[in-house]
Amino acid sequence: MKPIILASKSPRRIQTLKDLKIPFKLVPSEFKEEKYDKSKFTPEEYALHNAREKAQDTAKHVKKGIVVGMDTIGEIDGKVLGKPDDRKHAREMIKTLRGRTHRVITGICLYDIESKKVLSAAEVTKVTFHEMTDNEIELYLKLGMWKDVACAYAVQETGALFIERIEGDYFNIVGFPVFRFGHLMKEFGMPLWNYIKK
């Protein structure tokens, strides 16, 4: 079985692989994402582009294995929501999402360093927020959990209090679509069950 190389320093992605008991090597990508340009990409294409670039950047520093690149974004009304720049930006994001349904999109790319084979897919999950009050939003912002997460919330943390309904893969909102990852690994001929530590 070829080693799995995670091209990410996201603590959520790292923890997901650990929870699955799948051994991996961590080699974070240094790729800098460009701002979303709707004239160049759809939201799905943008997430896939970033995932591929991350995987290929990390592949330059590793000799063997399957590199896993991922990028998670939010989308509402055709507008892409990445990580907030600051607290004010986070407030704007949460207020845009309240009482509405948005999409969480994760682009995932697997890159086999030796064969140069690439498999990729975009996973989409719909998330509906309830109609939070301004006071609830301010209490949330004080916690600082909006930092370094797409759409300014993490589903597995206090941001879960905003969520009324999820349609699709929960793990996709965390930033690691587990089922899609397993499906792509199986396409490579390397099912995850063969990796799991006994």
C-alpha positions in Angstrom: 0.0 0.0 0.0 1.3 3.4 -0.9 1.7 5.9 1.9 -0.9 8.6 2.3 0.5 12.2 2.4 -1.8 14.9 3.8 -1.1 18.2 2.1 -2.8 20.2 4.9 -2.1 21.6 8.4 -5.8 21.8 9.2 -6.2 20.3 12.7 -9.7 19.1 11.7 -8.3 17.1 8.8 -5.5 15.7 10.8 -7.8 14.6 13.6 -10.3 13.0 11.1 -7.5 10.7 9.7 -6.4 9.9 13.2 -10.0 9.0 14.2 -10.2 6.7 11.2 -7.0 5.0 12.4 -5.4 5.5 9.1 -1.6 6.1 9.1 -0.4 9.2 7.2 2.5 11.6 6.7 1.9 15.3 7.2 3.5 17.5 4.5 1.5 20.8 4.4 1.2 22.6 1.1 2.6 26.1 0.8 0.2 27.0 -2.0 -1.4 30.4 -1.6 -5.0 30.5 -2.7 -6.0 33.3 -5.1 -9.2 35.2 -4.6 -12.3 33.7 -6.1 -13.1 35.0 -9.6 -16.5 33.9 -10.9 -15.4 34.7 -14.5 -12.8 31.9 -14.2 -14.4 29.3 -11.9 -17.7 28.0 -10.6 -17.5 27.5 -6.8 -16.9 23.8 -7.3 -14.2 24.4 -9.9 -12.5 26.9 -7.5 -12.4 24.4 -4.6 -11.1 21.7 -7.0 -8.5 24.0 -8.4 -7.2 24.8 -4.9 -7.2 21.2 -3.9 -5.2 20.2 -7.0 -2.7 23.0 -6.5 -2.2 22.0 -2.9 -1.6 18.3 -3.8 0.8 19.1 -6.6 2.8 21.6 -4.5 3.3 19.0 -1.7 4.2 16.3 -4.3 7.3 18.3 -5.2 8.7 17.6 -1.7 7.8 13.8 -1.5 9.2 10.9 -3.5 6.5 8.3 -3.1 2.9 8.0 -2.1 -0.6 9.4 -2.7 -0.9 13.1 -1.8 -4.3 14.3 -0.5 -5.2 17.9 -1.2 -8.4 19.5 0.0 -10.1 22.9 0.0 -13.3 23.8 1.7 -15.4 26.8 0.9 -19.0 28.1 1.5 -21.3 29.4 -1.2 -24.5 31.4 -1.1 -26.1 33.4 -3.9 -23.1 32.7 -6.1 -20.8 34.3 -3.5 -17.9 32.2 -2.2 -17.2 32.4 1.6 -13.7 31.4 2.7 -12.1 32.1 6.0 -12.9 35.5 7.5 -10.2 38.1 7.6 -11.2 39.5 11.0 -14.1 39.6 13.5 -16.0 42.2 11.5 -15.8 40.0 8.4 -16.9 36.9 10.5 -20.0 38.9 11.7 -20.9 39.8 8.1 -20.6 36.1 7.1 -22.8 34.8 9.9 -25.4 37.5 9.4 -25.5 36.6 5.7 -26.1 32.9 6.5 -28.7 33.2 9.3 -32.1 31.9 8.5 -30.9 30.6 5.2 -29.4 27.6 3.4 -25.9 27.7 2.1 -23.6 25.1 0.5 -20.4 23.8 1.8 -18.1 22.6 -0.9 -14.9 20.6 -0.5 -12.6 19.9 -3.4 -10.6 16.8 -2.9 -7.6 15.7 -5.1 -5.6 12.6 -4.9 -2.2 12.7 -6.7 -0.1 9.6 -7.1 3.5 10.9 -7.2 5.0 7.9 -9.1 2.4 7.4 -11.8 1.2 11.1 -11.9 -2.4 9.8 -11.8 -4.9 12.3 -10.5 -8.4 11.7 -9.2 -10.6 14.5 -7.9 -14.1 15.3 -6.9 -16.2 18.0 -5.3 -18.4 17.1 -2.4 -21.4 19.4 -1.6 -23.4 19.6 1.6 -26.4 21.9 2.2 -26.5 23.6 5.6 -29.5 25.6 7.0 -29.0 28.1 9.8 -31.8 29.1 12.1 -32.7 32.8 12.6 -30.2 33.8 15.2 -30.4 37.0 17.1 -27.7 39.7 16.9 -27.0 39.0 20.6 -26.4 35.3 19.9 -24.1 36.1 17.1 -22.1 38.5 19.3 -21.8 35.9 22.1 -20.5 33.5 19.5 -18.0 36.0 18.1 -16.5 36.6 21.5 -15.5 32.9 21.7 -13.1 33.4 18.8 -14.2 30.1 17.1 -14.8 31.9 13.8 -11.0 32.1 13.2 -9.4 30.0 10.5 -12.6 28.2 9.4 -14.6 28.6 6.2 -17.8 30.5 6.6 -16.7 31.6 10.1 -18.0 28.5 11.9 -17.0 24.9 12.7 -19.9 22.4 12.8 -18.2 20.3 15.5 -17.8 23.3 17.9 -20.2 26.0 19.2 -21.2 26.9 15.6 -23.3 23.8 15.8 -25.9 25.8 17.8 -26.6 27.8 14.6 -27.5 24.7 12.5 -31.1 23.7 12.0 -30.6 21.1 9.2 -27.8 19.3 7.2 -28.4 17.7 3.9 -25.4 15.6 2.8 -22.1 14.5 4.3 -21.5 15.9 7.8 -17.8 15.3 7.5 -17.7 17.5 4.4 -18.6 20.5 6.7 -15.7 19.6 9.0 -13.5 19.8 5.8 -12.8 16.1 5.2 -15.5 14.3 3.1 -14.7 10.8 4.4 -17.0 8.8 2.1 -15.7 10.7 -1.0 -12.1 10.2 0.1 -12.7 6.5 0.6 -14.4 6.2 -2.8 -11.4 7.8 -4.6 -8.9 5.7 -2.8 -10.8 2.6 -3.9 -10.7 3.9 -7.4 -6.9 4.0 -7.0 -7.1 0.3 -6.0 -6.1 1.0 -2.4 -9.2 0.7 -0.2 -8.9 2.4 3.2 -9.8 -0.8 5.0 -6.3 -2.1 4.0 -4.7 0.9 5.8 -6.5 0.9 9.1 -4.3 0.0 12.0 -5.3 -3.1 13.9 
